[in-house]
């Protein structure tokens, strides 16, 4: 067989509608489990375990996307956990799982992560804009987006996964297949004709990968849980500089999940994120403070304080967020434009495969059996009907609007799958596609006159559906690639991810609502210098939020402050910054604002009126989404600041630097970027050791990167992330019912714990974090355990 240069394949992309013989790589391919083999696959226990793991990783991913705008691909950790669980069960007399059953577990388990990403970057924007986020809307958007992603990938599987085998690599899916094959049971190896002693030893050795993840999970969970509940150390040690460098600061969030994220994404991306934070906190904020301190009046868009009186955090929220939003938007759009050639090739191939999918041949091999196209077409028609009649989408039997959602969904599922195959989930610009969707949607709304505030929510809901669909499409592609390599039945995988997606849609909505409620603060308006409502001010009843019957909505204080005021109030949506911050207000019967309901997601206030602190979520990408909506439909964006961010991204691109990671760093608090950077530096040290270790082998750069990705440090980092984020989710649920107990712990720590409060708390609090770093370095260098495969981050 002639050699094929995969870096320059013939005609760049082969004809994906041709026969298998036209792709020499595909013609010689044989799956791990042959098509004629019959192994247990879609059985109840693996499906249940995969669904439950998907819920756990979905909750962790939702927490993480609200904190830093990233999610962690769950396929490999779920696969390793599945292998470990069934191997342990086999020691108690139950039968071990087959490689196909483990593949079903990871397929169902990966669904939660993709749904969490789409929800986390769109739905919180509704709360940020001051509207109510109903649980029915969240579940509807999640379900519609997840189903569109699944249905669109069914006809695209042959085009992208099969016919492009060897050209579209799907790196995470390929890595996951290697994990499954290495740990295949004796029954599976016999079916694959690989029942030798070496393969059997490799399968037993794979259990250690699960132990590493479980150990990291326990460390991350205990570490972050003790910090949040008992305040054993300061959460964000910081140093604020005074004159002559007034306004500059540096801080680091003591969070094992962020450390793990930095290790996985590596030194380059984490350094770019940190560089963006340095620009914000050590250049832009000090410059704003230096030039703005001479004035005595608030400088728009700030309305309450002069710059001289503003803290670092207030300047960051009042000015830097807009600059960062412009940089992220520009960088995302640039990354999307770079992908236009891939979009074009993928669109042609996908449409061609759809044309041939009607004549499905009888008696297809097991490894080529998809769900029927009748399910696909019937499902799309059902989704169109639901989108037209669902009041949450406000399309009012608008068939054109529903068709546009499906069309956008198909386009971006295709794009997401194609890009994921080319560059992997870690580099797929899902955020850029989400931004493009919102821009297109908002421009259409603007053209037809849908610019009233209620249409803000409609635009966000449509954007959320398409974003979830594209995110789910990329994840499903990796899963289908894993199944293709191990010899799974596509139909079984598609059923598994349908069930996993629907289960995640049920729980992620309530978790999102709870995370927001746990951090919501009702800020009294009277006597607060942040508000400047003139005497005699009364809210316009037309701006009151309405209930399902169209009547003005009334509510009372909830959560930890529910006992402070039993009165009911009207809910007033203030869209401008005149007299005080925009947002959601509770007003009395004559329209006088009494409270600002500051949300837990991207809220401004982090202390309740009684002085107790709450956890806030920055939700960087959701905030960016809200800015796009306000900027196009509401005309309420400080374009000068946004354009500064745009041209920061342009300067970086002109300098040959990919701007997206840098722009995210400009937008995020530096306390978030700093632990990510530290994790990246630990990975850099480990990679240096790996290079020295393999110096005599003269490995290529790609092989050296692969060696780094197989280190135990990646699995330990995965455990840090899963444990730390799950602890954060559970703490959010406990924050309200255990409010008094938690305040007592915090009071004791303030008085007696030098790691939490005191002259040296900022330095002492770094000691446990350094211990986490040291452990990660030792495990990454394989000084404690043997090397294992790895996973990637999706951005």
C-alpha positions in Angstrom: 0.0 0.0 0.0 1.3 3.4 -0.9 2.3 5.7 1.9 -0.1 8.7 2.6 1.2 11.9 4.0 -1.5 12.8 6.6 -0.2 16.3 6.9 -1.0 16.8 3.2 -3.7 14.3 2.2 -4.7 14.1 -1.5 -7.0 17.0 -2.5 -6.8 18.1 1.2 -10.2 16.4 1.9 -11.1 13.1 0.2 -14.5 12.6 -1.3 -16.6 11.6 1.7 -19.4 10.2 -0.3 -17.3 7.7 -2.1 -16.7 4.1 -1.3 -14.4 2.9 1.4 -11.8 1.9 -1.2 -11.2 5.5 -2.1 -9.7 6.1 1.4 -6.7 3.7 1.6 -6.4 4.3 5.4 -10.1 3.3 5.9 -9.8 0.3 3.6 -7.1 -1.2 5.8 -8.8 -0.3 9.1 -10.1 -3.0 11.4 -12.0 -2.2 14.6 -10.8 -3.7 17.9 -14.0 -5.8 18.1 -14.9 -7.2 14.7 -18.4 -6.5 13.3 -19.2 -10.2 13.4 -18.5 -10.5 17.1 -21.4 -10.3 19.5 -20.6 -8.9 23.0 -22.7 -7.4 25.7 -23.1 -3.7 24.9 -26.3 -1.7 25.7 -27.1 -3.4 29.0 -28.9 -1.7 32.0 -26.1 -1.5 34.6 -23.5 0.3 32.3 -26.2 2.6 31.1 -27.2 3.6 34.6 -23.6 4.0 35.8 -22.8 6.1 32.7 -25.9 8.3 33.2 -25.1 8.9 36.9 -21.5 9.7 36.2 -22.7 12.1 33.5 -24.8 13.9 36.1 -21.8 14.2 38.4 -19.4 15.5 35.8 -22.2 17.7 34.4 -22.6 19.4 37.8 -18.8 19.8 38.1 -18.6 21.2 34.6 -21.4 23.7 35.2 -19.6 24.9 38.3 -16.4 25.3 36.4 -17.9 27.1 33.4 -19.5 29.6 35.8 -16.1 30.1 37.5 -13.7 30.3 34.5 -15.7 29.7 31.3 -14.1 26.3 30.7 -15.3 22.7 30.9 -13.4 19.5 31.2 -14.0 16.6 28.7 -15.4 13.8 30.8 -14.9 10.8 28.4 -11.6 9.5 29.6 -12.2 10.0 33.4 -15.6 8.3 33.0 -14.0 5.5 31.0 -11.3 4.9 33.7 -13.9 5.1 36.5 -16.1 2.6 34.6 -13.2 0.2 34.2 -12.3 0.4 37.9 -15.9 0.0 39.1 -16.6 -3.1 37.0 -13.2 -4.6 37.8 -13.9 -4.2 41.5 -17.4 -5.7 41.1 -15.8 -8.7 39.4 -13.8 -9.4 42.5 -17.1 -9.8 44.4 -18.5 -12.5 42.0 -20.1 -10.2 39.4 -19.0 -10.5 35.8 -16.6 -7.9 34.4 -17.8 -5.5 31.8 -16.9 -5.8 28.1 -15.0 -3.1 26.3 -18.3 -2.2 24.5 -20.1 -1.8 27.8 -17.4 0.5 29.1 -17.8 2.4 25.9 -21.5 2.8 26.6 -20.6 4.1 30.1 -18.3 6.8 28.7 -20.7 7.7 26.0 -23.6 8.3 28.4 -21.2 9.9 30.9 -19.9 12.5 28.6 -23.3 14.0 27.9 -23.5 16.1 31.0 -20.3 18.1 30.2 -21.5 19.2 26.8 -24.9 20.3 28.1 -23.3 22.1 31.1 -21.1 24.2 28.7 -24.0 25.4 26.6 -26.2 26.2 29.7 -23.4 27.9 31.6 -22.5 30.3 28.8 -26.0 31.4 27.8 -28.7 30.9 30.5 -27.0 32.9 33.3 -27.0 35.9 31.0 -30.8 36.1 31.5 -30.2 36.7 35.2 -27.4 39.1 34.5 -29.8 41.2 32.4 -32.2 41.3 35.3 -34.9 38.9 34.1 -36.2 35.8 35.9 -34.8 32.5 34.8 -37.6 29.9 35.0 -36.6 26.3 35.5 -38.9 25.3 32.6 -36.9 27.6 30.2 -33.6 26.1 31.3 -34.8 22.5 30.9 -36.5 23.3 27.5 -33.4 25.0 26.1 -31.1 22.2 27.4 -33.3 19.5 26.0 -33.9 21.1 22.6 -30.2 21.9 22.1 -29.1 18.4 23.3 -31.6 16.7 20.9 -30.6 18.8 17.9 -27.0 18.0 18.5 -27.7 14.2 18.7 -30.1 14.1 15.7 -27.8 16.1 13.4 -24.8 13.8 14.2 -26.7 10.7 13.2 -26.6 11.4 9.4 -23.2 13.0 9.7 -21.5 10.0 11.3 -20.6 8.2 8.1 -19.4 11.4 6.5 -17.2 12.7 9.3 -16.3 9.7 11.5 -16.1 6.9 8.9 -15.2 8.3 5.5 -12.8 10.8 7.0 -10.9 8.2 9.1 -7.2 9.0 9.0 -7.8 12.6 8.0 -10.0 13.8 10.9 -8.2 12.5 14.0 -10.6 13.3 16.9 -7.7 13.2 19.3 -9.7 12.8 22.6 -11.9 10.1 21.1 -8.8 8.3 19.8 -7.2 8.5 23.3 -10.3 7.2 25.0 -10.4 4.2 22.6 -6.8 3.4 23.6 -7.7 3.5 27.3 -10.7 1.2 26.7 -8.6 -1.2 24.6 -5.7 -1.3 27.1 -8.2 -2.3 29.9 -10.3 -4.7 27.9 -11.6 -7.7 29.8 -10.5 -11.2 29.0 -13.8 -11.8 27.3 -13.3 -8.7 25.1 -9.7 -9.6 24.3 -10.7 -13.1 23.3 -13.3 -11.6 21.0 -10.7 -9.3 19.5 -8.2 -12.2 19.2 -5.8 -10.4 21.6 -5.8 -12.8 24.6 -2.1 -12.8 25.2 -0.4 -12.3 28.6 0.9 -8.8 27.7 -2.5 -7.5 26.9 -3.9 -9.1 30.0 -1.2 -7.4 32.1 -1.9 -4.0 30.5 -5.6 -4.4 31.4 -4.8 -5.0 35.1 -2.4 -2.1 35.1 -5.1 0.3 33.9 -6.8 0.1 37.3 -4.1 2.4 38.6 -5.4 5.2 36.4 -8.7 5.0 38.2 -6.9 5.1 41.6 -5.1 8.3 40.6 -8.3 10.0 39.6 -10.1 8.8 42.7 -7.2 10.0 44.9 -7.1 13.4 43.2 -10.9 13.6 43.6 -10.7 13.0 47.4 -7.9 15.5 47.8 -9.7 18.2 45.8 -13.0 17.5 47.5 -11.6 17.6 51.0 -9.3 20.5 50.4 -11.9 22.8 48.9 -14.7 21.6 51.1 -12.7 22.3 54.3 -11.8 25.7 52.9 -15.4 26.7 52.1 -17.0 25.3 55.2 -14.4 25.7 58.0 -12.4 28.5 56.4 -9.1 26.7 57.2 -7.3 29.2 54.9 -7.9 32.4 53.0 -9.6 31.7 49.8 -7.9 34.4 47.7 -4.6 35.6 49.1 -3.8 39.0 47.6 -1.4 41.9 47.5 -2.7 45.4 46.8 0.0 48.0 46.0 -0.1 51.6 47.1 1.6 54.7 45.8 3.4 55.1 43.4 1.7 52.0 41.9 -1.8 52.6 43.2 -4.5 50.4 41.8 -2.2 47.5 41.0 -2.8 44.1 42.6 -2.0 40.4 42.4 -4.0 37.6 43.9 -4.5 33.8 43.7 -7.6 31.8 44.3 -6.8 28.8 46.6 -8.7 26.3 44.4 -7.4 22.8 43.4 -9.8 22.7 40.4 -8.2 25.8 38.8 -4.7 24.3 39.5 -5.8 21.1 37.7 -7.2 23.1 34.8 -3.8 24.9 34.3 -1.9 21.6 34.3 -4.2 20.1 31.6 -4.3 23.0 29.3 -0.5 23.4 29.6 2.0 26.2 29.9 1.3 28.1 26.7 -2.4 28.6 27.1 -2.2 29.2 30.9 0.6 31.8 30.3 -1.5 33.6 27.8 -4.4 33.7 30.3 -2.0 35.1 33.0 -0.6 37.6 30.5 -4.2 38.9 30.0 -4.6 39.2 33.8 -1.3 41.1 34.1 -2.5 43.5 31.5 -5.7 44.1 33.4 -4.5 44.3 37.0 -0.9 45.6 36.5 -1.4 47.9 33.5 -5.0 49.0 32.8 -6.4 49.3 36.3 -3.4 51.3 37.6 -3.6 53.5 34.4 -7.3 54.1 35.0 -6.5 54.9 38.7 -3.6 57.2 37.7 -5.4 59.3 35.1 -8.9 59.1 36.6 -8.1 60.0 40.2 -8.0 63.7 39.4 -11.7 63.8 38.7 -14.3 64.1 41.4 -17.4 62.9 39.4 -18.2 59.4 38.3 -16.8 58.6 34.8 -19.4 56.7 32.7 -20.3 53.9 32.5 -19.8 54.1 36.3 -22.6 56.2 37.9 -22.1 56.1 41.7 -18.4 56.6 42.5 -15.5 58.7 41.3 -12.4 56.7 40.2 -10.5 58.1 43.2 -13.0 56.4 45.5 -13.2 53.1 43.6 -11.5 49.9 44.7 -9.6 47.6 42.4 -12.6 45.3 42.2 -15.0 48.2 41.4 -12.7 49.4 38.6 -12.5 45.8 37.2 -16.3 45.4 37.2 -17.0 49.0 36.0 -14.5 49.3 33.2 -12.2 46.2 32.6 -15.1 43.8 32.1 -16.2 45.8 29.0 -12.7 45.8 27.6 -12.3 42.1 28.2 -15.7 41.4 26.6 -14.6 43.2 23.5 -11.4 41.3 23.4 -13.1 37.9 23.9 -15.8 38.7 21.2 -13.2 39.8 18.7 -10.9 36.8 19.3 -13.8 34.4 19.1 -15.0 35.8 15.8 -11.4 35.8 14.4 -11.1 32.1 15.3 -14.4 31.4 13.6 -13.3 33.2 10.4 -10.1 31.1 10.3 -12.3 28.0 10.2 -14.3 29.1 7.1 -12.5 26.6 4.8 -13.3 23.8 7.2 -16.9 25.0 7.4 -17.3 24.9 3.7 -15.8 21.4 3.2 -17.8 20.1 6.1 -21.1 21.6 4.8 -20.6 20.1 1.4 -19.8 16.7 2.8 -22.6 16.7 5.3 -25.3 17.6 2.7 -23.9 15.0 0.4 -24.2 12.3 3.1 -27.7 13.4 3.9 -28.7 12.9 0.2 -27.5 9.3 0.2 -28.8 8.4 3.7 -32.3 7.7 2.4 -31.2 4.5 0.6 -30.0 2.6 3.6 -28.8 -0.8 2.6 -30.3 -3.9 4.2 -28.3 -6.1 6.4 -25.6 -3.5 7.3 -22.8 -4.8 9.6 -23.3 -4.2 13.3 -20.6 -1.5 13.3 -22.5 0.5 10.7 -26.0 0.5 12.1 -27.3 3.9 13.1 -30.7 5.0 14.4 -33.1 5.2 11.5 -33.4 8.4 9.5 -37.1 8.2 10.3 -36.2 9.0 13.9 -34.1 11.9 12.7 -36.7 13.4 10.5 -39.5 12.7 12.9 -37.5 14.2 15.7 -36.7 17.4 13.8 -40.4 17.8 13.0 -41.3 17.3 16.6 -38.7 19.8 17.7 -40.0 22.4 15.2 -43.5 22.0 16.7 -42.3 22.4 20.2 -40.2 25.5 19.4 -43.3 27.1 17.8 -45.7 26.5 20.6 -43.4 26.8 23.6 -44.2 30.1 25.3 -40.6 30.3 26.7 -39.2 30.9 23.2 -41.7 33.6 22.3 -41.8 32.5 18.6 -45.6 32.6 18.4 -46.1 29.8 15.8 -43.3 31.4 13.8 -42.2 28.5 11.5 -39.4 30.6 10.0 -37.9 31.2 13.4 -38.0 27.5 14.3 -36.5 26.5 11.0 -33.7 29.1 11.5 -32.9 27.5 14.9 -32.7 24.0 13.3 -30.6 25.4 10.4 -28.2 27.2 12.7 -28.1 24.0 14.8 -27.2 21.8 11.8 -24.5 24.3 10.6 -22.8 24.6 13.9 -23.0 20.9 14.8 -21.3 20.2 11.5 -18.7 22.9 12.1 -18.1 21.8 15.7 -17.7 18.1 14.7 -15.4 19.0 11.8 -13.2 21.3 13.9 -13.1 18.8 16.8 -11.8 16.2 14.4 -9.2 18.5 13.1 -7.9 20.2 16.2 -9.5 18.4 19.1 -12.0 19.6 21.7 -9.3 21.7 23.4 -8.9 24.0 20.4 -12.5 24.0 19.0 -13.8 27.6 19.1 -17.2 26.7 20.5 -17.3 30.1 22.1 -16.7 31.8 18.8 -19.6 29.8 17.2 -21.8 30.8 20.1 -20.9 34.5 19.6 -21.6 34.2 15.8 -25.0 32.6 16.5 -25.9 35.5 18.9 -24.7 38.1 16.5 -26.8 36.6 13.6 -29.8 36.2 15.8 -29.6 39.7 17.2 -29.2 41.2 13.7 -32.2 39.4 12.5 -34.2 40.6 15.5 -33.0 44.1 14.9 -34.0 44.0 11.2 -37.6 42.9 12.0 -38.0 45.2 15.0 -37.8 42.7 17.9 -35.8 45.0 20.2 -38.0 45.2 23.3 -36.5 43.7 26.5 -38.6 40.5 26.3 -36.9 39.7 23.0 -33.5 39.7 24.9 -34.6 36.5 26.5 -35.8 35.1 23.2 -32.5 35.8 21.6 -30.6 34.2 24.5 -32.8 31.1 24.4 -32.2 30.6 20.7 -28.5 31.2 21.2 -28.5 28.7 24.1 -30.2 26.0 22.0 -27.7 26.4 19.2 -24.7 26.6 21.5 -25.7 23.4 23.4 -26.3 21.7 20.0 -22.8 22.6 18.7 -21.2 21.7 22.0 -23.0 18.4 22.1 -22.1 17.7 18.5 -18.4 18.0 19.2 -18.7 15.7 22.2 -20.8 13.1 20.4 -18.2 13.1 17.6 -15.5 12.1 20.0 -17.7 9.4 21.5 -18.6 8.0 18.0 -14.9 8.0 17.0 -14.1 6.0 20.2 -16.9 3.6 19.3 -15.7 3.3 15.7 -12.2 2.4 16.8 -13.3 -0.2 19.4 -16.0 -1.7 17.2 -19.1 -0.4 19.0 -22.6 -0.4 17.5 -23.4 3.3 16.6 -27.1 2.8 17.3 -26.4 1.7 20.8 -24.1 4.7 21.4 -26.8 7.1 20.0 -29.4 5.6 22.4 -27.0 5.9 25.3 -26.2 9.6 24.7 -29.9 10.3 24.2 -30.6 8.9 27.7 -27.6 10.6 29.2 -28.5 13.9 27.7 -32.1 13.9 28.9 -30.9 12.9 32.4 -28.4 15.7 32.6 -31.0 18.2 31.3 -33.2 17.3 34.3 -30.7 18.0 37.0 -28.5 20.8 35.5 -31.3 23.3 35.5 -32.1 23.0 39.2 -28.3 23.1 40.0 -27.9 26.3 38.0 -30.8 27.9 39.8 -29.5 26.8 43.2 -26.0 28.1 42.5 -27.5 31.4 41.7 -29.8 31.5 44.7 -27.1 30.6 47.1 -25.2 33.7 46.2 -28.1 36.1 45.7 -28.0 39.1 48.0 -30.9 41.5 48.5 -29.2 44.9 48.8 -31.2 47.6 50.7 -31.6 50.7 48.5 -32.3 53.2 51.3 -29.2 54.9 52.7 -26.9 53.1 50.2 -24.5 55.4 48.4 -24.5 53.2 45.3 -28.1 54.3 44.6 -29.2 57.8 43.7 -32.9 57.5 43.1 -34.3 61.1 43.3 -37.0 61.9 45.9 -40.4 60.9 44.6 -39.1 58.3 42.2 -41.6 55.6 41.2 -40.9 52.7 38.9 -42.9 52.5 35.8 -45.4 49.6 36.1 -44.8 48.8 32.5 -41.3 47.6 33.5 -42.6 45.2 36.2 -42.0 41.6 35.4 -45.1 39.6 34.6 -46.2 36.1 35.7 -47.5 33.4 33.4 -51.0 35.0 33.5 -49.6 38.4 32.4 -50.1 40.0 35.8 -47.3 41.9 37.7 -45.2 39.4 39.5 -44.8 39.6 43.3 -42.3 37.9 45.5 -40.5 38.1 48.8 -37.0 37.7 50.0 -35.7 34.1 49.7 -32.6 32.1 50.7 -30.5 33.2 53.7 -32.3 36.6 54.0 -35.8 35.2 53.8 -36.5 35.9 57.5 -35.3 39.5 57.4 -38.4 40.9 55.6 -41.7 39.0 55.2 -43.3 41.5 52.8 -44.2 40.9 49.2 -42.9 43.2 46.5 -43.3 43.8 42.8 -40.3 42.9 40.6 -39.0 45.8 38.6 -36.6 45.3 35.7 -34.3 48.3 35.4 -32.5 48.3 32.1 -30.4 51.5 32.4 -27.8 52.7 34.9 -29.5 56.0 35.7 -29.7 56.6 39.4 -28.2 53.2 40.2 -27.1 49.9 38.8 -29.2 48.1 36.2 -30.8 44.9 37.3 -33.7 43.3 39.1 -35.3 45.4 41.9 -38.0 44.7 44.4 -40.3 47.7 44.7 -43.2 48.4 47.1 -46.8 49.0 46.2 -46.2 52.6 45.1 -43.1 51.7 43.0 -40.3 52.8 45.3 -37.3 50.5 45.0 -36.6 48.7 48.3 -34.0 46.1 47.3 -31.6 45.3 44.5 -31.7 41.5 44.0 -28.0 41.1 43.2 -27.6 37.6 41.6 -25.1 35.0 42.7 -23.9 34.7 39.1 -21.9 37.8 38.1 -23.4 39.8 41.0 -21.5 42.8 42.3 -22.0 42.5 46.1 -20.3 39.7 48.0 -21.5 40.4 51.5 -25.0 40.4 52.9 -26.3 43.3 55.0 -25.4 41.4 58.1 -21.8 41.2 57.0 -21.7 37.5 56.1 -19.9 36.6 52.9 -21.2 34.6 49.9 -19.6 32.9 46.9 -20.1 34.7 43.6 -19.6 33.2 40.1 -17.9 35.4 37.5 -19.6 33.6 34.6 -17.2 35.2 32.1 -18.8 34.0 28.9 -22.4 34.5 30.1 -21.5 38.1 30.9 -20.1 38.5 27.4 -23.3 37.1 26.0 -25.3 39.7 28.0 -23.1 42.5 26.6 -23.8 41.4 23.1 -27.5 41.3 23.7 -27.6 44.8 25.3 -25.2 46.2 22.7 -27.2 45.2 19.6 -30.8 45.1 20.8 -30.7 47.6 23.7 -28.0 50.1 22.5 -26.6 50.2 26.1 -23.0 49.3 25.6 -20.0 51.6 26.2 -18.6 51.0 22.8 -15.4 52.9 23.5 -14.3 50.4 26.1 -15.5 47.5 24.0 -13.5 48.7 21.0 -10.4 49.0 23.2 -10.7 45.3 23.9 -11.4 44.5 20.2 -8.1 46.1 19.1 -6.2 44.5 21.9 -7.2 41.2 20.3 -6.3 42.6 16.8 -2.9 43.6 18.0 -2.2 40.2 19.4 -3.4 38.5 16.2 -1.2 40.8 14.1 1.7 39.8 16.4 1.1 36.2 15.6 -0.4 35.4 19.0 -3.7 33.6 19.3 -5.8 36.1 21.1 -8.6 34.0 22.6 -6.8 32.7 25.8 -5.2 36.1 26.3 -8.6 37.8 26.0 -10.2 35.5 28.5 -7.4 36.5 30.9 -8.1 40.2 30.4 -11.7 39.5 31.3 -11.3 37.2 34.3 -10.1 38.3 37.7 -6.4 37.7 38.0 -7.1 35.6 41.1 -8.7 33.1 38.7 -6.0 33.2 36.1 -3.1 32.9 38.7 -3.8 29.3 39.9 -4.3 28.2 36.2 -0.9 29.7 35.4 0.7 27.9 38.3 -0.8 24.6 37.1 0.6 25.4 33.7 4.1 26.0 35.1 4.0 22.7 37.0 3.2 21.0 33.7 6.1 22.9 32.1 8.5 21.5 34.7 7.1 18.0 34.1 7.4 18.4 30.4 11.1 19.5 30.7 11.8 16.3 32.6 10.0 14.3 30.0 12.2 15.8 27.3 15.4 15.0 29.1 14.1 11.5 29.9 13.5 10.7 26.2 16.4 12.8 24.8 18.2 9.7 23.4 15.1 8.4 21.7 15.0 11.6 19.5 11.2 11.7 19.6 9.4 14.2 17.4 7.6 17.2 19.0 4.2 15.5 18.5 5.5 12.3 20.3 6.9 14.4 23.2 3.5 16.1 23.6 1.8 12.7 23.6 4.2 11.5 26.3 3.3 14.5 28.4 -0.4 13.9 27.8 0.0 10.3 29.1 1.5 11.4 32.4 -0.2 10.6 35.7 -0.3 14.3 36.4 -3.1 14.7 33.9 -5.2 12.2 35.7 -4.5 13.6 39.2 -5.4 17.1 37.8 -8.7 15.6 36.6 -9.3 14.4 40.1 -8.5 17.8 41.5 -11.0 19.4 39.1 -13.8 16.9 39.7 -13.3 16.9 43.5 -12.9 20.7 43.9 -15.8 21.6 41.6 -18.1 19.0 43.2 -17.3 20.4 46.6 -18.1 23.9 45.3 -21.5 22.6 44.1 -22.3 20.9 47.4 -21.3 24.0 49.4 -23.6 26.1 47.3 -26.5 23.8 48.3 -25.5 23.9 52.0 -24.9 27.6 52.1 -28.6 28.5 52.8 -29.8 25.7 55.2 -26.5 25.9 57.2 -26.1 29.6 57.1 -25.8 30.1 60.9 -23.4 27.2 61.3 -21.2 28.4 58.5 -21.2 32.0 59.9 -20.0 30.5 63.2 -17.2 28.7 61.6 -16.2 31.9 59.7 -16.3 33.9 62.9 -14.1 31.4 64.8 -11.6 31.4 61.9 -11.5 35.2 61.8 -10.6 35.3 65.5 -8.3 32.4 65.8 -7.0 31.0 62.5 -3.8 32.9 61.2 -4.2 31.1 57.9 -7.6 32.8 57.3 -7.2 36.2 59.0 -4.3 38.2 60.3 -1.1 40.0 59.2 0.4 37.0 57.6 -2.7 35.2 56.3 -2.0 35.9 52.7 1.4 34.2 52.9 0.4 31.3 55.2 -2.6 30.5 53.0 -0.3 29.7 50.1 1.4 26.8 52.0 -1.4 24.3 51.5 -1.6 25.4 47.8 2.1 24.8 47.4 1.7 21.4 48.8 -0.9 20.6 46.2 1.5 21.8 43.5 4.4 19.7 44.9 2.2 16.6 44.9 1.1 17.3 41.3 4.7 17.7 40.2 5.8 14.4 41.8 2.9 12.4 40.4 3.4 14.1 37.0 7.1 13.0 37.0 5.9 9.4 37.8 8.0 9.4 40.9 5.0 7.9 42.8 3.0 6.0 40.2 3.3 4.7 36.6 2.2 6.8 33.6 -1.4 6.9 32.3 -3.4 8.3 29.4 -4.9 11.8 29.5 -7.7 14.1 28.5 -8.3 17.6 27.2 -10.1 20.9 28.0 -12.9 22.3 25.8 -13.1 26.1 25.5 
